[in-house]
């Protein structure tokens, strides 16, 4: 049975943070589930983007 590996989880979180920092765009965060994601400025400019969390579907989203 696999064991829980806290080091693996820490590495995953660090990789995710680096990915978010490297990509161009605007960072959003869901205040309900704390999911963070980037949206390109082009998507926002054309008005195709809705301010809805892709993880939980909440509209309680803020720009960071």
CHARMM-style PDB file with segment names, atoms N, HN, CA, C and O in Angstrom:
ATOM      1  N   UNK     1       0.838  -1.174   0.000  1.00  0.00      PROA
ATOM      2  CA  UNK     1       0.000   0.000   0.000  1.00  0.00      PROA
ATOM      3  C   UNK     1       0.888   1.243   0.000  1.00  0.00      PROA
ATOM      4  O   UNK     1       1.805   1.340   0.815  1.00  0.00      PROA
ATOM      5  N   UNK     2       0.627   2.206  -0.912  1.00  0.00      PROA
ATOM      6  HN  UNK     2      -0.118   2.127  -1.574  1.00  0.00      PROA
ATOM      7  CA  UNK     2       1.483   3.394  -0.980  1.00  0.00      PROA
ATOM      8  C   UNK     2       1.362   4.237   0.286  1.00  0.00      PROA
ATOM      9  O   UNK     2       0.298   4.317   0.899  1.00  0.00      PROA
ATOM     10  N   UNK     3       2.470   4.860   0.660  1.00  0.00      PROA
ATOM     11  HN  UNK     3       3.334   4.795   0.161  1.00  0.00      PROA
ATOM     12  CA  UNK     3       2.469   5.725   1.830  1.00  0.00      PROA
ATOM     13  C   UNK     3       2.396   7.180   1.388  1.00  0.00      PROA
ATOM     14  O   UNK     3       2.802   7.527   0.279  1.00  0.00      PROA
ATOM     15  N   UNK     4       1.887   8.004   2.246  1.00  0.00      PROA
ATOM     16  HN  UNK     4       1.556   7.723   3.147  1.00  0.00      PROA
ATOM     17  CA  UNK     4       1.788   9.428   1.969  1.00  0.00      PROA
ATOM     18  C   UNK     4       3.185  10.042   2.022  1.00  0.00      PROA
ATOM     19  O   UNK     4       3.928   9.821   2.979  1.00  0.00      PROA
ATOM     20  N   UNK     5       3.532  10.796   1.018  1.00  0.00      PROA
ATOM     21  HN  UNK     5       2.929  10.975   0.241  1.00  0.00      PROA
ATOM     22  CA  UNK     5       4.861  11.389   0.943  1.00  0.00      PROA
ATOM     23  C   UNK     5       4.733  12.909   0.930  1.00  0.00      PROA
ATOM     24  O   UNK     5       4.389  13.497  -0.096  1.00  0.00      PROA
ATOM     25  N   UNK     6       5.010  13.543   2.064  1.00  0.00      PROA
ATOM     26  HN  UNK     6       5.289  13.066   2.897  1.00  0.00      PROA
ATOM     27  CA  UNK     6       4.880  14.988   2.170  1.00  0.00      PROA
ATOM     28  C   UNK     6       5.880  15.707   1.268  1.00  0.00      PROA
ATOM     29  O   UNK     6       5.583  16.786   0.755  1.00  0.00      PROA
ATOM     30  N   UNK     7       7.055  15.123   1.070  1.00  0.00      PROA
ATOM     31  HN  UNK     7       7.296  14.247   1.486  1.00  0.00      PROA
ATOM     32  CA  UNK     7       8.051  15.747   0.206  1.00  0.00      PROA
ATOM     33  C   UNK     7       7.529  15.853  -1.217  1.00  0.00      PROA
ATOM     34  O   UNK     7       7.744  16.867  -1.880  1.00  0.00      PROA
ATOM     35  N   UNK     8       6.846  14.818  -1.696  1.00  0.00      PROA
ATOM     36  HN  UNK     8       6.672  13.994  -1.157  1.00  0.00      PROA
ATOM     37  CA  UNK     8       6.299  14.841  -3.049  1.00  0.00      PROA
ATOM     38  C   UNK     8       5.277  15.965  -3.175  1.00  0.00      PROA
ATOM     39  O   UNK     8       5.265  16.678  -4.178  1.00  0.00      PROA
ATOM     40  N   UNK     9       4.421  16.132  -2.172  1.00  0.00      PROA
ATOM     41  HN  UNK     9       4.431  15.552  -1.357  1.00  0.00      PROA
ATOM     42  CA  UNK     9       3.411  17.176  -2.214  1.00  0.00      PROA
ATOM     43  C   UNK     9       4.072  18.554  -2.240  1.00  0.00      PROA
ATOM     44  O   UNK     9       3.639  19.432  -2.986  1.00  0.00      PROA
ATOM     45  N   UNK    10       5.114  18.750  -1.437  1.00  0.00      PROA
ATOM     46  HN  UNK    10       5.466  18.037  -0.831  1.00  0.00      PROA
ATOM     47  CA  UNK    10       5.823  20.027  -1.418  1.00  0.00      PROA
ATOM     48  C   UNK    10       6.449  20.324  -2.773  1.00  0.00      PROA
ATOM     49  O   UNK    10       6.399  21.465  -3.233  1.00  0.00      PROA
ATOM     50  N   UNK    11       7.044  19.311  -3.430  1.00  0.00      PROA
ATOM     51  HN  UNK    11       7.084  18.384  -3.057  1.00  0.00      PROA
ATOM     52  CA  UNK    11       7.635  19.500  -4.749  1.00  0.00      PROA
ATOM     53  C   UNK    11       6.572  19.885  -5.762  1.00  0.00      PROA
ATOM     54  O   UNK    11       6.807  20.755  -6.601  1.00  0.00      PROA
ATOM     55  N   UNK    12       5.406  19.253  -5.698  1.00  0.00      PROA
ATOM     56  HN  UNK    12       5.215  18.547  -5.017  1.00  0.00      PROA
ATOM     57  CA  UNK    12       4.324  19.551  -6.630  1.00  0.00      PROA
ATOM     58  C   UNK    12       3.877  20.997  -6.472  1.00  0.00      PROA
ATOM     59  O   UNK    12       3.677  21.695  -7.466  1.00  0.00      PROA
ATOM     60  N   UNK    13       3.717  21.457  -5.225  1.00  0.00      PROA
ATOM     61  HN  UNK    13       3.880  20.890  -4.418  1.00  0.00      PROA
ATOM     62  CA  UNK    13       3.286  22.824  -4.983  1.00  0.00      PROA
ATOM     63  C   UNK    13       4.322  23.818  -5.496  1.00  0.00      PROA
ATOM     64  O   UNK    13       3.952  24.853  -6.050  1.00  0.00      PROA
ATOM     65  N   UNK    14       5.613  23.528  -5.323  1.00  0.00      PROA
ATOM     66  HN  UNK    14       5.913  22.687  -4.873  1.00  0.00      PROA
ATOM     67  CA  UNK    14       6.661  24.415  -5.808  1.00  0.00      PROA
ATOM     68  C   UNK    14       6.647  24.470  -7.326  1.00  0.00      PROA
ATOM     69  O   UNK    14       6.797  25.550  -7.898  1.00  0.00      PROA
ATOM     70  N   UNK    15       6.468  23.327  -7.999  1.00  0.00      PROA
ATOM     71  HN  UNK    15       6.346  22.450  -7.535  1.00  0.00      PROA
ATOM     72  CA  UNK    15       6.411  23.303  -9.455  1.00  0.00      PROA
ATOM     73  C   UNK    15       5.231  24.109  -9.963  1.00  0.00      PROA
ATOM     74  O   UNK    15       5.355  24.827 -10.955  1.00  0.00      PROA
ATOM     75  N   UNK    16       4.089  24.003  -9.298  1.00  0.00      PROA
ATOM     76  HN  UNK    16       3.989  23.419  -8.492  1.00  0.00      PROA
ATOM     77  CA  UNK    16       2.902  24.746  -9.709  1.00  0.00      PROA
ATOM     78  C   UNK    16       3.131  26.242  -9.576  1.00  0.00      PROA
ATOM     79  O   UNK    16       2.729  27.007 -10.452  1.00  0.00      PROA
ATOM     80  N   UNK    17       3.776  26.674  -8.485  1.00  0.00      PROA
ATOM     81  HN  UNK    17       4.103  26.053  -7.773  1.00  0.00      PROA
ATOM     82  CA  UNK    17       4.065  28.084  -8.282  1.00  0.00      PROA
ATOM     83  C   UNK    17       5.000  28.605  -9.370  1.00  0.00      PROA
ATOM     84  O   UNK    17       4.795  29.705  -9.882  1.00  0.00      PROA
ATOM     85  N   UNK    18       6.024  27.831  -9.728  1.00  0.00      PROA
ATOM     86  HN  UNK    18       6.191  26.938  -9.311  1.00  0.00      PROA
ATOM     87  CA  UNK    18       6.949  28.239 -10.784  1.00  0.00      PROA
ATOM     88  C   UNK    18       6.221  28.367 -12.115  1.00  0.00      PROA
ATOM     89  O   UNK    18       6.487  29.298 -12.875  1.00  0.00      PROA
ATOM     90  N   UNK    19       5.319  27.458 -12.405  1.00  0.00      PROA
ATOM     91  HN  UNK    19       5.103  26.701 -11.787  1.00  0.00      PROA
ATOM     92  CA  UNK    19       4.543  27.504 -13.649  1.00  0.00      PROA
ATOM     93  C   UNK    19       3.716  28.784 -13.698  1.00  0.00      PROA
ATOM     94  O   UNK    19       3.667  29.447 -14.734  1.00  0.00      PROA
ATOM     95  N   UNK    20       3.073  29.134 -12.605  1.00  0.00      PROA
ATOM     96  HN  UNK    20       3.113  28.595 -11.763  1.00  0.00      PROA
ATOM     97  CA  UNK    20       2.245  30.330 -12.584  1.00  0.00      PROA
ATOM     98  C   UNK    20       3.082  31.590 -12.734  1.00  0.00      PROA
ATOM     99  O   UNK    20       2.632  32.556 -13.349  1.00  0.00      PROA
ATOM    100  N   UNK    21       4.292  31.600 -12.182  1.00  0.00      PROA
ATOM    101  HN  UNK    21       4.658  30.815 -11.681  1.00  0.00      PROA
ATOM    102  CA  UNK    21       5.145  32.773 -12.281  1.00  0.00      PROA
ATOM    103  C   UNK    21       5.723  32.946 -13.680  1.00  0.00      PROA
ATOM    104  O   UNK    21       5.881  34.077 -14.140  1.00  0.00      PROA
ATOM    105  N   UNK    22       6.043  31.849 -14.365  1.00  0.00      PROA
ATOM    106  HN  UNK    22       5.915  30.930 -13.991  1.00  0.00      PROA
ATOM    107  CA  UNK    22       6.689  31.919 -15.661  1.00  0.00      PROA
ATOM    108  C   UNK    22       5.755  32.365 -16.779  1.00  0.00      PROA
ATOM    109  O   UNK    22       6.203  33.022 -17.718  1.00  0.00      PROA
ATOM    110  N   UNK    23       4.501  32.035 -16.706  1.00  0.00      PROA
ATOM    111  HN  UNK    23       4.137  31.502 -15.942  1.00  0.00      PROA
ATOM    112  CA  UNK    23       3.562  32.281 -17.781  1.00  0.00      PROA
ATOM    113  C   UNK    23       3.099  33.735 -17.774  1.00  0.00      PROA
ATOM    114  O   UNK    23       2.907  34.321 -16.709  1.00  0.00      PROA
ATOM    115  N   UNK    24       2.920  34.321 -18.966  1.00  0.00      PROA
ATOM    116  HN  UNK    24       3.076  33.845 -19.831  1.00  0.00      PROA
ATOM    117  CA  UNK    24       2.402  35.672 -19.091  1.00  0.00      PROA
ATOM    118  C   UNK    24       0.900  35.651 -18.864  1.00  0.00      PROA
ATOM    119  O   UNK    24       0.226  34.695 -19.247  1.00  0.00      PROA
ATOM    120  N   UNK    25       0.375  36.688 -18.250  1.00  0.00      PROA
ATOM    121  HN  UNK    25       0.922  37.465 -17.938  1.00  0.00      PROA
ATOM    122  CA  UNK    25      -1.059  36.784 -18.049  1.00  0.00      PROA
ATOM    123  C   UNK    25      -1.392  37.350 -16.684  1.00  0.00      PROA
ATOM    124  O   UNK    25      -0.531  37.869 -15.973  1.00  0.00      PROA
ATOM    125  N   UNK    26      -2.660  37.236 -16.339  1.00  0.00      PROA
ATOM    126  HN  UNK    26      -3.359  36.814 -16.917  1.00  0.00      PROA
ATOM    127  CA  UNK    26      -3.155  37.772 -15.084  1.00  0.00      PROA
ATOM    128  C   UNK    26      -3.520  36.608 -14.177  1.00  0.00      PROA
ATOM    129  O   UNK    26      -4.181  35.662 -14.604  1.00  0.00      PROA
ATOM    130  N   UNK    27      -3.089  36.681 -12.929  1.00  0.00      PROA
ATOM    131  HN  UNK    27      -2.552  37.450 -12.582  1.00  0.00      PROA
ATOM    132  CA  UNK    27      -3.314  35.613 -11.964  1.00  0.00      PROA
ATOM    133  C   UNK    27      -4.631  35.841 -11.229  1.00  0.00      PROA
ATOM    134  O   UNK    27      -4.895  36.932 -10.722  1.00  0.00      PROA
ATOM    135  N   UNK    28      -5.452  34.795 -11.180  1.00  0.00      PROA
ATOM    136  HN  UNK    28      -5.238  33.909 -11.592  1.00  0.00      PROA
ATOM    137  CA  UNK    28      -6.714  34.839 -10.458  1.00  0.00      PROA
ATOM    138  C   UNK    28      -6.693  33.789  -9.364  1.00  0.00      PROA
ATOM    139  O   UNK    28      -5.970  32.796  -9.454  1.00  0.00      PROA
ATOM    140  N   UNK    29      -7.497  34.015  -8.321  1.00  0.00      PROA
ATOM    141  HN  UNK    29      -8.085  34.821  -8.248  1.00  0.00      PROA
ATOM    142  CA  UNK    29      -7.625  33.055  -7.229  1.00  0.00      PROA
ATOM    143  C   UNK    29      -9.091  32.959  -6.831  1.00  0.00      PROA
ATOM    144  O   UNK    29      -9.810  33.958  -6.798  1.00  0.00      PROA
ATOM    145  N   UNK    30      -9.513  31.752  -6.533  1.00  0.00      PROA
ATOM    146  HN  UNK    30      -8.929  30.940  -6.560  1.00  0.00      PROA
ATOM    147  CA  UNK    30     -10.867  31.512  -6.050  1.00  0.00      PROA
ATOM    148  C   UNK    30     -10.842  31.663  -4.537  1.00  0.00      PROA
ATOM    149  O   UNK    30     -10.019  31.044  -3.865  1.00  0.00      PROA
ATOM    150  N   UNK    31     -11.729  32.473  -4.003  1.00  0.00      PROA
ATOM    151  HN  UNK    31     -12.398  32.977  -4.549  1.00  0.00      PROA
ATOM    152  CA  UNK    31     -11.764  32.666  -2.556  1.00  0.00      PROA
ATOM    153  C   UNK    31     -12.458  31.511  -1.843  1.00  0.00      PROA
ATOM    154  O   UNK    31     -12.364  31.394  -0.621  1.00  0.00      PROA
ATOM    155  N   UNK    32     -13.147  30.662  -2.587  1.00  0.00      PROA
ATOM    156  HN  UNK    32     -13.223  30.757  -3.579  1.00  0.00      PROA
ATOM    157  CA  UNK    32     -13.833  29.530  -1.968  1.00  0.00      PROA
ATOM    158  C   UNK    32     -12.923  28.310  -1.834  1.00  0.00      PROA
ATOM    159  O   UNK    32     -12.861  27.703  -0.765  1.00  0.00      PROA
ATOM    160  N   UNK    33     -12.213  27.943  -2.909  1.00  0.00      PROA
ATOM    161  HN  UNK    33     -12.263  28.437  -3.778  1.00  0.00      PROA
ATOM    162  CA  UNK    33     -11.385  26.735  -2.853  1.00  0.00      PROA
ATOM    163  C   UNK    33      -9.883  27.032  -2.916  1.00  0.00      PROA
ATOM    164  O   UNK    33      -9.075  26.108  -2.818  1.00  0.00      PROA
ATOM    165  N   UNK    34      -9.489  28.314  -3.079  1.00  0.00      PROA
ATOM    166  HN  UNK    34     -10.145  29.064  -3.159  1.00  0.00      PROA
ATOM    167  CA  UNK    34      -8.101  28.765  -3.123  1.00  0.00      PROA
ATOM    168  C   UNK    34      -7.335  28.243  -4.334  1.00  0.00      PROA
ATOM    169  O   UNK    34      -6.105  28.191  -4.306  1.00  0.00      PROA
ATOM    170  N   UNK    35      -8.037  27.858  -5.390  1.00  0.00      PROA
ATOM    171  HN  UNK    35      -9.036  27.901  -5.412  1.00  0.00      PROA
ATOM    172  CA  UNK    35      -7.381  27.457  -6.637  1.00  0.00      PROA
ATOM    173  C   UNK    35      -6.865  28.716  -7.337  1.00  0.00      PROA
ATOM    174  O   UNK    35      -7.535  29.749  -7.334  1.00  0.00      PROA
ATOM    175  N   UNK    36      -5.681  28.628  -7.932  1.00  0.00      PROA
ATOM    176  HN  UNK    36      -5.137  27.789  -7.934  1.00  0.00      PROA
ATOM    177  CA  UNK    36      -5.079  29.767  -8.636  1.00  0.00      PROA
ATOM    178  C   UNK    36      -4.776  29.385 -10.070  1.00  0.00      PROA
ATOM    179  O   UNK    36      -4.350  28.263 -10.345  1.00  0.00      PROA
ATOM    180  N   UNK    37      -4.997  30.327 -10.996  1.00  0.00      PROA
ATOM    181  HN  UNK    37      -5.343  31.239 -10.773  1.00  0.00      PROA
ATOM    182  CA  UNK    37      -4.742  30.069 -12.404  1.00  0.00      PROA
ATOM    183  C   UNK    37      -4.469  31.385 -13.120  1.00  0.00      PROA
ATOM    184  O   UNK    37      -4.817  32.464 -12.640  1.00  0.00      PROA
ATOM    185  N   UNK    38      -3.836  31.264 -14.281  1.00  0.00      PROA
ATOM    186  HN  UNK    38      -3.553  30.387 -14.671  1.00  0.00      PROA
ATOM    187  CA  UNK    38      -3.506  32.428 -15.100  1.00  0.00      PROA
ATOM    188  C   UNK    38      -4.422  32.485 -16.306  1.00  0.00      PROA
ATOM    189  O   UNK    38      -4.812  31.460 -16.864  1.00  0.00      PROA
ATOM    190  N   UNK    39      -4.755  33.699 -16.695  1.00  0.00      PROA
ATOM    191  HN  UNK    39      -4.438  34.533 -16.242  1.00  0.00      PROA
ATOM    192  CA  UNK    39      -5.555  33.946 -17.896  1.00  0.00      PROA
ATOM    193  C   UNK    39      -4.762  34.928 -18.743  1.00  0.00      PROA
ATOM    194  O   UNK    39      -4.275  35.939 -18.238  1.00  0.00      PROA
ATOM    195  N   UNK    40      -4.633  34.630 -20.033  1.00  0.00      PROA
ATOM    196  HN  UNK    40      -5.028  33.808 -20.443  1.00  0.00      PROA
ATOM    197  CA  UNK    40      -3.875  35.522 -20.903  1.00  0.00      PROA
ATOM    198  C   UNK    40      -4.625  36.838 -21.077  1.00  0.00      PROA
ATOM    199  O   UNK    40      -5.853  36.890 -21.004  1.00  0.00      PROA
ATOM    200  N   UNK    41      -3.872  37.876 -21.304  1.00  0.00      PROA
ATOM    201  HN  UNK    41      -2.875  37.835 -21.364  1.00  0.00      PROA
ATOM    202  CA  UNK    41      -4.475  39.196 -21.490  1.00  0.00      PROA
ATOM    203  C   UNK    41      -5.339  39.225 -22.749  1.00  0.00      PROA
ATOM    204  O   UNK    41      -6.316  39.972 -22.808  1.00  0.00      PROA
ATOM    205  N   UNK    42      -4.993  38.421 -23.759  1.00  0.00      PROA
ATOM    206  HN  UNK    42      -4.199  37.814 -23.711  1.00  0.00      PROA
ATOM    207  CA  UNK    42      -5.791  38.368 -24.979  1.00  0.00      PROA
ATOM    208  C   UNK    42      -7.193  37.813 -24.696  1.00  0.00      PROA
ATOM    209  O   UNK    42      -8.183  38.318 -25.226  1.00  0.00      PROA
ATOM    210  N   UNK    43      -7.268  36.778 -23.863  1.00  0.00      PROA
ATOM    211  HN  UNK    43      -6.463  36.368 -23.433  1.00  0.00      PROA
ATOM    212  CA  UNK    43      -8.569  36.205 -23.508  1.00  0.00      PROA
ATOM    213  C   UNK    43      -9.445  37.243 -22.825  1.00  0.00      PROA
ATOM    214  O   UNK    43     -10.637  37.346 -23.114  1.00  0.00      PROA
ATOM    215  N   UNK    44      -8.855  38.007 -21.922  1.00  0.00      PROA
ATOM    216  HN  UNK    44      -7.886  37.923 -21.687  1.00  0.00      PROA
ATOM    217  CA  UNK    44      -9.619  39.027 -21.216  1.00  0.00      PROA
ATOM    218  C   UNK    44      -9.997  40.175 -22.143  1.00  0.00      PROA
ATOM    219  O   UNK    44     -11.087  40.736 -22.036  1.00  0.00      PROA
ATOM    220  N   UNK    45      -9.093  40.518 -23.051  1.00  0.00      PROA
ATOM    221  HN  UNK    45      -8.207  40.062 -23.138  1.00  0.00      PROA
ATOM    222  CA  UNK    45      -9.310  41.631 -23.967  1.00  0.00      PROA
ATOM    223  C   UNK    45     -10.494  41.378 -24.893  1.00  0.00      PROA
ATOM    224  O   UNK    45     -11.268  42.294 -25.171  1.00  0.00      PROA
ATOM    225  N   UNK    46     -10.642  40.150 -25.372  1.00  0.00      PROA
ATOM    226  HN  UNK    46     -10.013  39.406 -25.146  1.00  0.00      PROA
ATOM    227  CA  UNK    46     -11.711  39.823 -26.303  1.00  0.00      PROA
ATOM    228  C   UNK    46     -13.031  39.534 -25.606  1.00  0.00      PROA
ATOM    229  O   UNK    46     -14.048  39.342 -26.272  1.00  0.00      PROA
ATOM    230  N   UNK    47     -13.036  39.500 -24.283  1.00  0.00      PROA
ATOM    231  HN  UNK    47     -12.210  39.656 -23.742  1.00  0.00      PROA
ATOM    232  CA  UNK    47     -14.260  39.307 -23.540  1.00  0.00      PROA
ATOM    233  C   UNK    47     -14.805  37.893 -23.554  1.00  0.00      PROA
ATOM    234  O   UNK    47     -15.962  37.674 -23.196  1.00  0.00      PROA
ATOM    235  N   UNK    48     -13.980  36.914 -23.967  1.00  0.00      PROA
ATOM    236  HN  UNK    48     -13.040  37.091 -24.258  1.00  0.00      PROA
ATOM    237  CA  UNK    48     -14.422  35.523 -24.013  1.00  0.00      PROA
ATOM    238  C   UNK    48     -14.326  34.840 -22.657  1.00  0.00      PROA
ATOM    239  O   UNK    48     -14.820  33.724 -22.497  1.00  0.00      PROA
ATOM    240  N   UNK    49     -13.713  35.474 -21.694  1.00  0.00      PROA
ATOM    241  HN  UNK    49     -13.312  36.381 -21.824  1.00  0.00      PROA
ATOM    242  CA  UNK    49     -13.435  34.816 -20.429  1.00  0.00      PROA
ATOM    243  C   UNK    49     -14.464  35.190 -19.373  1.00  0.00      PROA
ATOM    244  O   UNK    49     -14.749  36.373 -19.184  1.00  0.00      PROA
ATOM    245  N   UNK    50     -15.026  34.207 -18.683  1.00  0.00      PROA
ATOM    246  HN  UNK    50     -14.795  33.246 -18.837  1.00  0.00      PROA
ATOM    247  CA  UNK    50     -15.927  34.438 -17.562  1.00  0.00      PROA
ATOM    248  C   UNK    50     -15.154  34.272 -16.266  1.00  0.00      PROA
ATOM    249  O   UNK    50     -14.279  33.411 -16.169  1.00  0.00      PROA
ATOM    250  N   UNK    51     -15.463  35.077 -15.287  1.00  0.00      PROA
ATOM    251  HN  UNK    51     -16.174  35.776 -15.366  1.00  0.00      PROA
ATOM    252  CA  UNK    51     -14.783  35.016 -13.995  1.00  0.00      PROA
ATOM    253  C   UNK    51     -15.398  33.904 -13.146  1.00  0.00      PROA
ATOM    254  O   UNK    51     -16.071  34.169 -12.149  1.00  0.00      PROA
ATOM    255  N   UNK    52     -15.160  32.663 -13.552  1.00  0.00      PROA
ATOM    256  HN  UNK    52     -14.614  32.448 -14.361  1.00  0.00      PROA
ATOM    257  CA  UNK    52     -15.660  31.482 -12.858  1.00  0.00      PROA
ATOM    258  C   UNK    52     -14.474  30.566 -12.578  1.00  0.00      PROA
ATOM    259  O   UNK    52     -13.648  30.328 -13.459  1.00  0.00      PROA
ATOM    260  N   UNK    53     -14.390  30.059 -11.368  1.00  0.00      PROA
ATOM    261  HN  UNK    53     -15.062  30.252 -10.653  1.00  0.00      PROA
ATOM    262  CA  UNK    53     -13.308  29.152 -11.000  1.00  0.00      PROA
ATOM    263  C   UNK    53     -13.433  27.853 -11.795  1.00  0.00      PROA
ATOM    264  O   UNK    53     -14.478  27.204 -11.752  1.00  0.00      PROA
ATOM    265  N   UNK    54     -12.377  27.466 -12.521  1.00  0.00      PROA
ATOM    266  HN  UNK    54     -11.529  27.994 -12.556  1.00  0.00      PROA
ATOM    267  CA  UNK    54     -12.434  26.226 -13.289  1.00  0.00      PROA
ATOM    268  C   UNK    54     -12.407  24.968 -12.418  1.00  0.00      PROA
ATOM    269  O   UNK    54     -12.708  23.875 -12.899  1.00  0.00      PROA
ATOM    270  N   UNK    55     -12.050  25.117 -11.147  1.00  0.00      PROA
ATOM    271  HN  UNK    55     -11.806  26.005 -10.757  1.00  0.00      PROA
ATOM    272  CA  UNK    55     -11.967  23.959 -10.257  1.00  0.00      PROA
ATOM    273  C   UNK    55     -13.314  23.667  -9.586  1.00  0.00      PROA
ATOM    274  O   UNK    55     -13.770  22.524  -9.584  1.00  0.00      PROA
ATOM    275  N   UNK    56     -13.951  24.701  -9.015  1.00  0.00      PROA
ATOM    276  HN  UNK    56     -13.579  25.630  -9.016  1.00  0.00      PROA
ATOM    277  CA  UNK    56     -15.176  24.458  -8.236  1.00  0.00      PROA
ATOM    278  C   UNK    56     -16.420  25.130  -8.810  1.00  0.00      PROA
ATOM    279  O   UNK    56     -17.532  24.852  -8.362  1.00  0.00      PROA
ATOM    280  N   UNK    57     -16.244  26.018  -9.803  1.00  0.00      PROA
ATOM    281  HN  UNK    57     -15.340  26.244 -10.167  1.00  0.00      PROA
ATOM    282  CA  UNK    57     -17.390  26.675 -10.430  1.00  0.00      PROA
ATOM    283  C   UNK    57     -17.887  27.907  -9.698  1.00  0.00      PROA
ATOM    284  O   UNK    57     -18.927  28.456 -10.062  1.00  0.00      PROA
ATOM    285  N   UNK    58     -17.174  28.355  -8.683  1.00  0.00      PROA
ATOM    286  HN  UNK    58     -16.329  27.909  -8.387  1.00  0.00      PROA
ATOM    287  CA  UNK    58     -17.580  29.521  -7.905  1.00  0.00      PROA
ATOM    288  C   UNK    58     -17.321  30.805  -8.702  1.00  0.00      PROA
ATOM    289  O   UNK    58     -16.404  30.870  -9.520  1.00  0.00      PROA
ATOM    290  N   UNK    59     -18.135  31.804  -8.449  1.00  0.00      PROA
ATOM    291  HN  UNK    59     -18.880  31.751  -7.784  1.00  0.00      PROA
ATOM    292  CA  UNK    59     -17.903  33.107  -9.061  1.00  0.00      PROA
ATOM    293  C   UNK    59     -17.239  34.068  -8.067  1.00  0.00      PROA
ATOM    294  O   UNK    59     -17.124  35.263  -8.341  1.00  0.00      PROA
ATOM    295  N   UNK    60     -16.813  33.563  -6.946  1.00  0.00      PROA
ATOM    296  HN  UNK    60     -16.906  32.592  -6.722  1.00  0.00      PROA
ATOM    297  CA  UNK    60     -16.129  34.342  -5.914  1.00  0.00      PROA
ATOM    298  C   UNK    60     -14.632  34.352  -6.234  1.00  0.00      PROA
ATOM    299  O   UNK    60     -13.838  33.726  -5.532  1.00  0.00      PROA
ATOM    300  N   UNK    61     -14.253  35.068  -7.301  1.00  0.00      PROA
ATOM    301  HN  UNK    61     -14.898  35.576  -7.871  1.00  0.00      PROA
ATOM    302  CA  UNK    61     -12.901  35.062  -7.854  1.00  0.00      PROA
ATOM    303  C   UNK    61     -12.309  36.469  -7.754  1.00  0.00      PROA
ATOM    304  O   UNK    61     -13.001  37.459  -7.989  1.00  0.00      PROA
ATOM    305  N   UNK    62     -11.030  36.547  -7.406  1.00  0.00      PROA
ATOM    306  HN  UNK    62     -10.468  35.742  -7.215  1.00  0.00      PROA
ATOM    307  CA  UNK    62     -10.335  37.826  -7.317  1.00  0.00      PROA
ATOM    308  C   UNK    62      -9.061  37.793  -8.156  1.00  0.00      PROA
ATOM    309  O   UNK    62      -8.459  36.739  -8.360  1.00  0.00      PROA
ATOM    310  N   UNK    63      -8.667  38.964  -8.635  1.00  0.00      PROA
ATOM    311  HN  UNK    63      -9.156  39.821  -8.470  1.00  0.00      PROA
ATOM    312  CA  UNK    63      -7.402  39.101  -9.360  1.00  0.00      PROA
ATOM    313  C   UNK    63      -6.313  39.354  -8.339  1.00  0.00      PROA
ATOM    314  O   UNK    63      -6.476  40.168  -7.429  1.00  0.00      PROA
ATOM    315  N   UNK    64      -5.188  38.646  -8.496  1.00  0.00      PROA
ATOM    316  HN  UNK    64      -5.056  37.985  -9.235  1.00  0.00      PROA
ATOM    317  CA  UNK    64      -4.056  38.825  -7.567  1.00  0.00      PROA
ATOM    318  C   UNK    64      -3.035  39.737  -8.196  1.00  0.00      PROA
ATOM    319  OT1 UNK    64      -2.003  40.022  -7.587  1.00  0.00      PROA
TER     320      UNK     64
END
